[in-house]
Amino acid sequence: MNETEERFVALWQGYSHRVMAYALRHLDADTAQDVVSETFLVAWRRLATVPDDPLPWLLVVARNTIANLRRSGHRQARLAAELERLRQVAEPAAAADVLATERAAVLAGLAALTPKEREALLLVAWDGLTPEQAAKVAGCSLPTFHVRLYRARRRLRTGGEPDAPAPATHPLPAPGGAR
């Protein structure tokens, strides 16, 4: 074992239980173990910058990891709430002939858009605003709104892939001009 590995093992043996105790004060046992693992992964990657008194540094890394997990959880909860809200708003009328799978695909496509892209698309397609009106509602310039709308439409056509080429909407004419 080289000197770097020995230092890391000593760090783990000396402080992992303290980092785990800190994490357990904030999270359940399974998630706390994930935080400890992530904390020591950061310590391994930045071992040269870990101070001589490592406990405060390790606890800051653990605190930041916990904060990242909470932000991620909030984003997931917001996305789930947004999907549910879109599902409720898009409930088909009793007489509507809408296939559930198509509806689910559209909702999933809308959920895959960024909030600004989704808003641009819904302002035009759902609320019936012109791009000029929608840009005012969105609080951005008309060119910016056009870019958002273009990206939203492209991502819906390509299944949510932001950089995928848009599929052709019309077949190309046959060579020689024959159709």
Phi and psi restraints in degrees (value plus and minus 20) as a CYANA .aco file:
   2 ASN   PHI    -104.5   -64.5
   2 ASN   PSI     157.0   197.0
   3 GLU   PHI     -82.3   -42.3
   3 GLU   PSI     -59.0   -19.0
   4 THR   PHI     -84.1   -44.1
   4 THR   PSI     -66.2   -26.2
   5 GLU   PHI     -83.9   -43.9
   5 GLU   PSI     -60.6   -20.6
   6 GLU   PHI     -82.4   -42.4
   6 GLU   PSI     -60.9   -20.9
   7 ARG   PHI     -84.5   -44.5
   7 ARG   PSI     -61.0   -21.0
   8 PHE   PHI     -86.5   -46.5
   8 PHE   PSI     -62.9   -22.9
   9 VAL   PHI     -80.9   -40.9
   9 VAL   PSI     -62.4   -22.4
  10 ALA   PHI     -83.7   -43.7
  10 ALA   PSI     -59.3   -19.3
  11 LEU   PHI     -82.1   -42.1
  11 LEU   PSI     -66.9   -26.9
  12 TRP   PHI     -82.6   -42.6
  12 TRP   PSI     -69.1   -29.1
  13 GLN   PHI     -86.0   -46.0
  13 GLN   PSI     -53.1   -13.1
  14 GLY   PHI    -104.1   -64.1
  14 GLY   PSI     -46.3    -6.3
  15 TYR   PHI    -150.3  -110.3
  15 TYR   PSI     -28.1    11.9
  16 SER   PHI     -82.1   -42.1
  16 SER   PSI     -57.8   -17.8
  17 HIS   PHI     -87.2   -47.2
  17 HIS   PSI     -51.9   -11.9
  18 ARG   PHI     -92.6   -52.6
  18 ARG   PSI     -59.8   -19.8
  19 VAL   PHI     -86.6   -46.6
  19 VAL   PSI     -58.1   -18.1
  20 MET   PHI     -84.7   -44.7
  20 MET   PSI     -61.9   -21.9
  21 ALA   PHI     -81.1   -41.1
  21 ALA   PSI     -61.7   -21.7
  22 TYR   PHI     -81.8   -41.8
  22 TYR   PSI     -67.4   -27.4
  23 ALA   PHI     -84.2   -44.2
  23 ALA   PSI     -58.0   -18.0
  24 LEU   PHI     -86.4   -46.4
  24 LEU   PSI     -44.8    -4.8
  25 ARG   PHI     -89.4   -49.4
  25 ARG   PSI     -37.9     2.1
  26 HIS   PHI    -134.5   -94.5
  26 HIS   PSI     -41.2    -1.2
  27 LEU   PHI    -161.3  -121.3
  27 LEU   PSI     150.4   190.4
  28 ASP   PHI     -91.9   -51.9
  28 ASP   PSI     148.3   188.3
  29 ALA   PHI     -82.5   -42.5
  29 ALA   PSI     -62.4   -22.4
  30 ASP   PHI     -85.4   -45.4
  30 ASP   PSI     -65.0   -25.0
  31 THR   PHI     -89.5   -49.5
  31 THR   PSI     -55.7   -15.7
  32 ALA   PHI     -81.1   -41.1
  32 ALA   PSI     -60.3   -20.3
  33 GLN   PHI     -83.1   -43.1
  33 GLN   PSI     -58.4   -18.4
  34 ASP   PHI     -82.1   -42.1
  34 ASP   PSI     -60.2   -20.2
  35 VAL   PHI     -85.0   -45.0
  35 VAL   PSI     -62.3   -22.3
  36 VAL   PHI     -81.7   -41.7
  36 VAL   PSI     -65.5   -25.5
  37 SER   PHI     -80.0   -40.0
  37 SER   PSI     -66.4   -26.4
  38 GLU   PHI     -84.9   -44.9
  38 GLU   PSI     -58.7   -18.7
  39 THR   PHI     -81.6   -41.6
  39 THR   PSI     -64.4   -24.4
  40 PHE   PHI     -98.1   -58.1
  40 PHE   PSI     -42.4    -2.4
  41 LEU   PHI     -85.4   -45.4
  41 LEU   PSI     -63.7   -23.7
  42 VAL   PHI     -83.0   -43.0
  42 VAL   PSI     -61.5   -21.5
  43 ALA   PHI     -82.0   -42.0
  43 ALA   PSI     -61.0   -21.0
  44 TRP   PHI     -83.5   -43.5
  44 TRP   PSI     -64.2   -24.2
  45 ARG   PHI     -87.8   -47.8
  45 ARG   PSI     -50.1   -10.1
  46 ARG   PHI    -136.3   -96.3
  46 ARG   PSI      10.3    50.3
  47 LEU   PHI     -74.4   -34.4
  47 LEU   PSI     -55.3   -15.3
  48 ALA   PHI     -86.6   -46.6
  48 ALA   PSI     -43.7    -3.7
  49 THR   PHI    -123.0   -83.0
  49 THR   PSI     -19.4    20.6
  50 VAL   PHI     -88.9   -48.9
  50 VAL   PSI     106.8   146.8
  51 PRO   PHI     -89.1   -49.1
  51 PRO   PSI     148.4   188.4
  52 ASP   PHI     -84.0   -44.0
  52 ASP   PSI     -54.5   -14.5
  53 ASP   PHI    -120.4   -80.4
  53 ASP   PSI      69.6   109.6
  54 PRO   PHI    -100.9   -60.9
  54 PRO   PSI     -37.8     2.2
  55 LEU   PHI     -78.9   -38.9
  55 LEU   PSI     -69.6   -29.6
  56 PRO   PHI     -79.4   -39.4
  56 PRO   PSI     -60.2   -20.2
  57 TRP   PHI     -83.0   -43.0
  57 TRP   PSI     -64.9   -24.9
  58 LEU   PHI     -83.0   -43.0
  58 LEU   PSI     -58.9   -18.9
  59 LEU   PHI     -89.7   -49.7
  59 LEU   PSI     -52.6   -12.6
  60 VAL   PHI     -86.1   -46.1
  60 VAL   PSI     -62.6   -22.6
  61 VAL   PHI     -81.5   -41.5
  61 VAL   PSI     -63.2   -23.2
  62 ALA   PHI     -83.1   -43.1
  62 ALA   PSI     -63.0   -23.0
  63 ARG   PHI     -81.1   -41.1
  63 ARG   PSI     -63.8   -23.8
  64 ASN   PHI     -85.0   -45.0
  64 ASN   PSI     -57.9   -17.9
  65 THR   PHI     -84.7   -44.7
  65 THR   PSI     -62.5   -22.5
  66 ILE   PHI     -82.4   -42.4
  66 ILE   PSI     -62.8   -22.8
  67 ALA   PHI     -82.5   -42.5
  67 ALA   PSI     -61.0   -21.0
  68 ASN   PHI     -82.7   -42.7
  68 ASN   PSI     -61.6   -21.6
  69 LEU   PHI     -82.3   -42.3
  69 LEU   PSI     -61.8   -21.8
  70 ARG   PHI     -86.3   -46.3
  70 ARG   PSI     -61.9   -21.9
  71 ARG   PHI     -82.2   -42.2
  71 ARG   PSI     -61.8   -21.8
  72 SER   PHI     -82.3   -42.3
  72 SER   PSI     -62.9   -22.9
  73 GLY   PHI     -82.3   -42.3
  73 GLY   PSI     -59.8   -19.8
  74 HIS   PHI     -85.4   -45.4
  74 HIS   PSI     -60.6   -20.6
  75 ARG   PHI     -83.0   -43.0
  75 ARG   PSI     -62.2   -22.2
  76 GLN   PHI     -84.8   -44.8
  76 GLN   PSI     -60.5   -20.5
  77 ALA   PHI     -86.0   -46.0
  77 ALA   PSI     -60.5   -20.5
  78 ARG   PHI     -84.4   -44.4
  78 ARG   PSI     -60.4   -20.4
  79 LEU   PHI     -84.3   -44.3
  79 LEU   PSI     -63.3   -23.3
  80 ALA   PHI     -83.1   -43.1
  80 ALA   PSI     -61.1   -21.1
  81 ALA   PHI     -85.2   -45.2
  81 ALA   PSI     -59.7   -19.7
  82 GLU   PHI     -86.1   -46.1
  82 GLU   PSI     -61.1   -21.1
  83 LEU   PHI     -81.8   -41.8
  83 LEU   PSI     -62.9   -22.9
  84 GLU   PHI     -85.2   -45.2
  84 GLU   PSI     -61.6   -21.6
  85 ARG   PHI     -83.2   -43.2
  85 ARG   PSI     -63.9   -23.9
  86 LEU   PHI     -83.6   -43.6
  86 LEU   PSI     -58.0   -18.0
  87 ARG   PHI     -82.5   -42.5
  87 ARG   PSI     -62.6   -22.6
  88 GLN   PHI     -88.4   -48.4
  88 GLN   PSI     -60.2   -20.2
  89 VAL   PHI     -87.7   -47.7
  89 VAL   PSI     -54.3   -14.3
  90 ALA   PHI    -114.1   -74.1
  90 ALA   PSI      -3.8    36.2
  91 GLU   PHI     -77.1   -37.1
  91 GLU   PSI     107.5   147.5
  92 PRO   PHI     -92.0   -52.0
  92 PRO   PSI     130.5   170.5
  93 ALA   PHI     -85.8   -45.8
  93 ALA   PSI     137.9   177.9
  94 ALA   PHI     -77.9   -37.9
  94 ALA   PSI     -57.0   -17.0
  95 ALA   PHI    -110.4   -70.4
  95 ALA   PSI     -22.8    17.2
  96 ALA   PHI     -89.9   -49.9
  96 ALA   PSI     121.3   161.3
  97 ASP   PHI    -122.5   -82.5
  97 ASP   PSI      55.0    95.0
  98 VAL   PHI    -136.8   -96.8
  98 VAL   PSI     108.7   148.7
  99 LEU   PHI     -96.4   -56.4
  99 LEU   PSI     114.9   154.9
 100 ALA   PHI     -81.5   -41.5
 100 ALA   PSI     -56.2   -16.2
 101 THR   PHI     -88.7   -48.7
 101 THR   PSI     -58.3   -18.3
 102 GLU   PHI     -85.8   -45.8
 102 GLU   PSI     -62.1   -22.1
 103 ARG   PHI     -82.1   -42.1
 103 ARG   PSI     -64.4   -24.4
 104 ALA   PHI     -83.3   -43.3
 104 ALA   PSI     -58.1   -18.1
 105 ALA   PHI     -85.6   -45.6
 105 ALA   PSI     -60.6   -20.6
 106 VAL   PHI     -85.6   -45.6
 106 VAL   PSI     -64.0   -24.0
 107 LEU   PHI     -83.8   -43.8
 107 LEU   PSI     -60.8   -20.8
 108 ALA   PHI     -85.4   -45.4
 108 ALA   PSI     -58.7   -18.7
 109 GLY   PHI     -82.5   -42.5
 109 GLY   PSI     -63.5   -23.5
 110 LEU   PHI     -83.8   -43.8
 110 LEU   PSI     -60.8   -20.8
 111 ALA   PHI     -86.6   -46.6
 111 ALA   PSI     -47.3    -7.3
 112 ALA   PHI     -96.0   -56.0
 112 ALA   PSI     -37.0     3.0
 113 LEU   PHI     -94.6   -54.6
 113 LEU   PSI     136.2   176.2
 114 THR   PHI     -89.4   -49.4
 114 THR   PSI     139.0   179.0
 115 PRO   PHI     -77.1   -37.1
 115 PRO   PSI     -57.7   -17.7
 116 LYS   PHI     -89.2   -49.2
 116 LYS   PSI     -59.7   -19.7
 117 GLU   PHI     -86.0   -46.0
 117 GLU   PSI     -64.0   -24.0
 118 ARG   PHI     -81.0   -41.0
 118 ARG   PSI     -63.9   -23.9
 119 GLU   PHI     -82.3   -42.3
 119 GLU   PSI     -62.5   -22.5
 120 ALA   PHI     -80.4   -40.4
 120 ALA   PSI     -67.2   -27.2
 121 LEU   PHI     -84.5   -44.5
 121 LEU   PSI     -64.0   -24.0
 122 LEU   PHI     -89.6   -49.6
 122 LEU   PSI     -54.8   -14.8
 123 LEU   PHI     -81.7   -41.7
 123 LEU   PSI     -58.5   -18.5
 124 VAL   PHI    -104.1   -64.1
 124 VAL   PSI     -71.4   -31.4
 125 ALA   PHI     -99.7   -59.7
 125 ALA   PSI     -57.3   -17.3
 126 TRP   PHI    -112.0   -72.0
 126 TRP   PSI     -67.6   -27.6
 127 ASP   PHI    -108.1   -68.1
 127 ASP   PSI     -31.4     8.6
 128 GLY   PHI      53.5    93.5
 128 GLY   PSI       3.4    43.4
 129 LEU   PHI    -101.8   -61.8
 129 LEU   PSI     133.2   173.2
 130 THR   PHI     -95.8   -55.8
 130 THR   PSI     140.6   180.6
 131 PRO   PHI     -77.2   -37.2
 131 PRO   PSI     -56.6   -16.6
 132 GLU   PHI     -82.6   -42.6
 132 GLU   PSI     -65.7   -25.7
 133 GLN   PHI     -85.9   -45.9
 133 GLN   PSI     -64.0   -24.0
 134 ALA   PHI     -84.4   -44.4
 134 ALA   PSI     -56.5   -16.5
 135 ALA   PHI     -81.9   -41.9
 135 ALA   PSI     -59.3   -19.3
 136 LYS   PHI     -84.9   -44.9
 136 LYS   PSI     -63.1   -23.1
 137 VAL   PHI     -83.6   -43.6
 137 VAL   PSI     -61.2   -21.2
 138 ALA   PHI     -95.4   -55.4
 138 ALA   PSI     -33.0     7.0
 139 GLY   PHI      53.5    93.5
 139 GLY   PSI      16.4    56.4
 140 CYS   PHI    -158.9  -118.9
 140 CYS   PSI     152.2   192.2
 141 SER   PHI     -93.5   -53.5
 141 SER   PSI     141.2   181.2
 142 LEU   PHI     -82.0   -42.0
 142 LEU   PSI     -64.8   -24.8
 143 PRO   PHI     -80.3   -40.3
 143 PRO   PSI     -59.8   -19.8
 144 THR   PHI     -83.1   -43.1
 144 THR   PSI     -62.1   -22.1
 145 PHE   PHI     -83.4   -43.4
 145 PHE   PSI     -62.2   -22.2
 146 HIS   PHI     -80.0   -40.0
 146 HIS   PSI     -59.2   -19.2
 147 VAL   PHI     -84.5   -44.5
 147 VAL   PSI     -64.9   -24.9
 148 ARG   PHI     -80.7   -40.7
 148 ARG   PSI     -64.5   -24.5
 149 LEU   PHI     -85.3   -45.3
 149 LEU   PSI     -62.4   -22.4
 150 TYR   PHI     -80.3   -40.3
 150 TYR   PSI     -67.2   -27.2
 151 ARG   PHI     -84.3   -44.3
 151 ARG   PSI     -60.6   -20.6
 152 ALA   PHI     -82.7   -42.7
 152 ALA   PSI     -66.0   -26.0
 153 ARG   PHI     -84.3   -44.3
 153 ARG   PSI     -61.9   -21.9
 154 ARG   PHI     -83.6   -43.6
 154 ARG   PSI     -63.6   -23.6
 155 ARG   PHI     -87.0   -47.0
 155 ARG   PSI     -54.4   -14.4
 156 LEU   PHI     -86.2   -46.2
 156 LEU   PSI     -61.2   -21.2
 157 ARG   PHI     -86.7   -46.7
 157 ARG   PSI     -54.1   -14.1
 158 THR   PHI    -116.6   -76.6
 158 THR   PSI     -11.8    28.2
 159 GLY   PHI      58.0    98.0
 159 GLY   PSI       7.7    47.7
 160 GLY   PHI      73.9   113.9
 160 GLY   PSI     -24.2    15.8
 161 GLU   PHI     -99.0   -59.0
 161 GLU   PSI      97.2   137.2
 162 PRO   PHI     -87.2   -47.2
 162 PRO   PSI     -49.2    -9.2
 163 ASP   PHI    -131.5   -91.5
 163 ASP   PSI     -11.3    28.7
 164 ALA   PHI     -96.4   -56.4
 164 ALA   PSI     124.1   164.1
 165 PRO   PHI     -87.5   -47.5
 165 PRO   PSI     123.3   163.3
 166 ALA   PHI     -90.4   -50.4
 166 ALA   PSI     120.2   160.2
 167 PRO   PHI     -89.1   -49.1
 167 PRO   PSI     130.8   170.8
 168 ALA   PHI     -85.9   -45.9
 168 ALA   PSI     115.7   155.7
 169 THR   PHI    -113.8   -73.8
 169 THR   PSI     -40.1    -0.1
 170 HIS   PHI    -149.1  -109.1
 170 HIS   PSI     119.8   159.8
 171 PRO   PHI     -85.9   -45.9
 171 PRO   PSI     127.2   167.2
 172 LEU   PHI     -93.8   -53.8
 172 LEU   PSI     126.0   166.0
 173 PRO   PHI     -85.6   -45.6
 173 PRO   PSI     132.2   172.2
 174 ALA   PHI     -87.9   -47.9
 174 ALA   PSI     131.3   171.3
 175 PRO   PHI     -75.9   -35.9
 175 PRO   PSI     124.3   164.3
 176 GLY   PHI      64.4   104.4
 176 GLY   PSI     -13.5    26.5
 177 GLY   PHI      64.8   104.8
 177 GLY   PSI     -25.5    14.5
 178 ALA   PHI     -92.8   -52.8
 178 ALA   PSI     124.3   164.3
